[in-house]
């Protein structure tokens, strides 16, 4: 518990420093926030245009689709708030010989790596927009959740964030062997975008891929199916899938650390 509190205090302190650093360049911050709003706005507009021509997509109505889109942003936002620095591991830290500095700090190397970009502002934007879309769509659907479902929803968002982090950590850790793993990380991130849409509209191979291989279905589709219909068929597997994803990614991370050598560049 003492070690946990120590890391929590460090996260809060370092996150504040990171925010101050980002806010120093306000134009860059505004452009980043604007680009995110445009992306989500286009996604929402595309959904709206589709429903001009059909009453349902894969059995999902317009408001259910908006609910799914909004919910998919929530675990992604938590992941972005705390683990966005993993992109730098996959992109350049091993390749340019900079990773060594995380090994000489008096904290866990993974914590030291992540702490350089805690509280990424884009994560706050995703969190607010996601919550707004979920609230609006839930109101349109007259959705009334029980206290148990509200608690389950919060837990499922947290577990979804861990799944996003696990997949990102897995592919970022490949850079210990390949020097850079950014293309693989980018490909996995593109696949994660499918979480904002119903599984029913995809080919069976893609359904299997996003459910059991790269389990992004458990970050949005499975929780939303439970919250909207009460279907518990897959949602009960979410903790197991999350634990498995974490175990695999941390195993690859630790093996990567054990084999890491300076590039000499």
C-alpha positions in Angstrom: 0.0 0.0 0.0 2.8 2.4 0.8 4.4 1.8 -2.6 1.1 2.3 -4.3 0.5 5.7 -2.5 4.1 6.7 -3.4 3.5 6.0 -7.1 0.0 7.7 -6.9 1.6 10.9 -5.5 4.3 10.8 -8.2 1.7 10.3 -10.9 -0.2 13.4 -9.7 2.9 15.5 -9.4 4.4 14.5 -12.8 1.0 14.7 -14.5 0.7 18.4 -13.4 4.2 19.1 -14.7 3.2 17.5 -18.0 0.1 19.6 -18.3 2.1 22.8 -17.6 4.5 21.9 -20.3 1.8 21.2 -22.9 -0.1 24.4 -22.0 3.0 26.4 -22.7 2.4 25.8 -26.4 -1.2 26.9 -26.4 -1.6 27.0 -30.2 -0.4 23.4 -30.5 -2.7 22.4 -27.7 -5.7 24.1 -29.4 -4.9 22.5 -32.8 -4.7 19.0 -31.2 -8.0 19.5 -29.4 -9.6 20.9 -32.6 -8.4 17.9 -34.6 -9.9 15.5 -32.1 -13.3 17.3 -32.2 -13.3 17.2 -36.0 -12.6 13.5 -36.0 -15.4 12.7 -33.6 -17.7 15.1 -35.3 -17.1 13.4 -38.6 -17.7 10.0 -37.1 -21.0 11.1 -35.6 -22.0 12.8 -38.8 -21.3 9.7 -40.9 -23.5 7.6 -38.5 -26.3 10.2 -38.9 -26.0 10.1 -42.7 -26.2 6.3 -42.8 -29.4 6.4 -40.8 -31.0 8.7 -43.3 -31.2 5.7 -45.6 -31.9 2.8 -43.1 -33.7 2.5 -39.8 -31.1 0.1 -38.3 -27.6 -1.2 -38.9 -26.9 -4.7 -37.8 -30.0 -4.5 -35.6 -28.8 -1.3 -34.0 -30.8 2.0 -34.1 -29.3 5.5 -34.5 -29.4 6.3 -30.8 -27.9 2.9 -29.9 -25.1 3.5 -32.4 -24.4 6.9 -30.9 -24.4 5.3 -27.4 -21.8 2.8 -28.6 -19.7 5.5 -30.3 -19.7 7.6 -27.1 -19.0 4.6 -24.8 -16.1 3.5 -27.0 -14.4 6.9 -26.3 -14.4 6.4 -22.5 -11.9 3.6 -22.0 -9.8 5.0 -24.9 -9.7 8.3 -23.0 -8.5 6.7 -19.7 -5.9 4.8 -21.7 -4.7 8.0 -23.4 -4.6 9.9 -20.1 -2.0 7.6 -18.6 -0.3 5.5 -21.3 0.2 7.7 -24.4 4.0 7.6 -23.9 4.0 4.0 -25.1 3.9 5.4 -28.6 7.3 6.9 -28.1 8.7 3.5 -27.1 7.4 1.9 -30.3 8.5 4.9 -32.4 12.0 5.9 -31.3 13.2 5.3 -27.8 14.9 2.0 -28.5 15.9 3.0 -32.0 17.7 6.2 -30.8 19.2 4.6 -27.7 17.1 6.7 -25.3 15.4 4.0 -23.4 18.3 3.4 -21.0 17.3 6.5 -18.9 14.2 4.7 -17.6 16.3 1.9 -16.3 18.4 4.1 -14.0 15.5 5.9 -12.3 14.5 4.8 -8.7 11.1 3.7 -9.8 9.6 0.9 -11.9 10.8 1.2 -15.5 7.2 1.0 -16.9 6.0 3.7 -14.5 9.0 5.9 -15.3 8.2 5.5 -19.0 4.5 6.3 -18.7 5.0 9.2 -16.3 6.5 11.4 -19.0 3.1 11.9 -20.5 0.5 11.5 -17.7 -2.8 13.4 -18.1 -2.6 13.9 -21.8 -5.1 16.7 -22.7 -6.6 14.7 -25.6 -7.8 12.1 -23.1 -9.8 14.8 -21.2 -11.4 15.7 -24.5 -12.4 12.1 -25.3 -13.7 11.6 -21.8 -16.0 14.7 -22.0 -17.2 14.1 -25.5 -17.8 10.4 -24.8 -19.7 11.1 -21.7 -21.8 13.7 -23.5 -22.7 11.3 -26.4 -23.6 8.5 -23.9 -25.8 10.8 -21.8 -27.6 12.2 -24.9 -28.2 8.8 -26.5 -29.2 7.3 -23.2 -31.8 10.0 -22.7 -33.2 9.4 -26.2 -33.4 5.7 -25.5 -35.1 6.3 -22.1 -32.3 4.2 -20.6 -32.7 3.6 -16.9 -29.8 1.7 -15.3 -29.9 0.1 -11.9 -27.2 1.0 -9.3 -25.6 -2.3 -10.0 -25.5 -1.5 -13.7 -24.0 1.9 -13.1 -21.3 0.3 -11.0 -20.7 -2.4 -13.7 -20.5 0.4 -16.3 -17.7 2.1 -14.4 -15.8 -1.2 -13.9 -16.2 -2.1 -17.6 -14.8 1.3 -18.7 -11.8 0.7 -16.4 -11.3 -2.8 -17.7 -11.7 -1.5 -21.3 -8.9 1.0 -20.6 -6.7 -1.8 -19.4 -7.3 -3.8 -22.6 -6.4 -0.8 -24.7 -3.2 -0.4 -22.7 -2.4 -4.1 -22.9 -2.6 -4.2 -26.7 -0.5 -1.0 -26.9 2.1 -2.2 -24.5 2.3 -5.6 -26.3 3.1 -4.0 -29.7 5.3 -1.2 -28.2 7.4 -3.9 -26.4 8.2 -5.6 -29.8 10.6 -2.7 -30.4 13.0 -4.3 -28.0 13.6 -6.9 -30.7 12.7 -4.9 -33.9 14.1 -1.6 -32.7 10.9 0.2 -33.9 7.4 -1.2 -33.8 5.4 1.9 -34.7 3.9 0.4 -37.9 2.5 -2.6 -35.9 1.2 -0.2 -33.2 -0.5 1.9 -35.8 -2.1 -1.1 -37.4 -3.4 -2.3 -34.0 -4.7 1.2 -33.3 -6.6 1.3 -36.6 -8.2 -2.0 -35.7 -9.3 -0.5 -32.3 -11.4 2.0 -34.3 -13.8 -0.9 -35.0 -14.8 -0.8 -31.4 -17.1 2.1 -32.2 -19.3 -0.1 -34.4 -21.5 -3.2 -33.9 -19.8 -6.5 -34.4 -22.8 -7.7 -36.5 -21.7 -5.6 -39.5 -18.3 -7.2 -39.8 -17.1 -10.4 -41.4 -16.8 -13.4 -39.0 -13.0 -13.3 -39.2 -13.0 -9.7 -38.1 -15.4 -10.5 -35.3 -13.1 -13.2 -34.1 -10.1 -11.0 -34.4 -11.6 -8.1 -32.4 -13.1 -10.4 -29.8 -10.5 -13.0 -28.9 -7.1 -11.9 -30.5 -7.1 -8.1 -30.1 -10.1 -8.0 -27.7 -11.3 -4.5 -28.5 -14.9 -5.8 -28.6 -14.7 -5.9 -24.8 -14.0 -2.2 -24.6 -17.3 -1.0 -26.0 -19.5 -3.5 -27.9 -19.8 -6.1 -25.1 -20.4 -3.5 -22.4 -23.0 -1.7 -24.5 -24.8 -4.9 -25.4 -25.1 -5.6 -21.7 -26.2 -2.0 -20.7 -28.7 -1.7 -23.5 -30.3 -5.2 -23.5 -29.1 -6.8 -20.3 -27.4 -9.6 -22.2 -24.6 -11.0 -20.0 -23.4 -13.6 -22.5 -20.0 -12.1 -23.1 -19.7 -9.4 -20.5 -19.0 -12.0 -17.8 -15.8 -12.9 -19.7 -14.5 -9.3 -19.6 -12.4 -9.7 -16.4 -10.9 -12.9 -17.7 -10.1 -11.4 -21.1 -8.6 -8.3 -19.4 -6.4 -10.4 -17.1 -5.2 -12.5 -20.0 -4.4 -9.4 -22.1 -2.4 -7.9 -19.2 -0.6 -11.1 -18.5 0.5 -11.5 -22.2 1.6 -7.9 -22.6 3.5 -7.7 -19.3 5.3 -11.0 -20.1 6.4 -9.6 -23.4 7.5 -6.3 -21.7 9.6 -8.1 -19.1 11.2 -10.3 -21.6 12.0 -7.3 -23.7 13.6 -5.6 -20.7 15.7 -8.6 -20.1 17.0 -8.7 -23.7 17.4 -4.9 -24.2 20.8 -3.6 -25.2 21.9 -0.2 -26.3 21.7 0.4 -30.0 25.0 2.4 -30.0 23.3 5.1 -32.0 
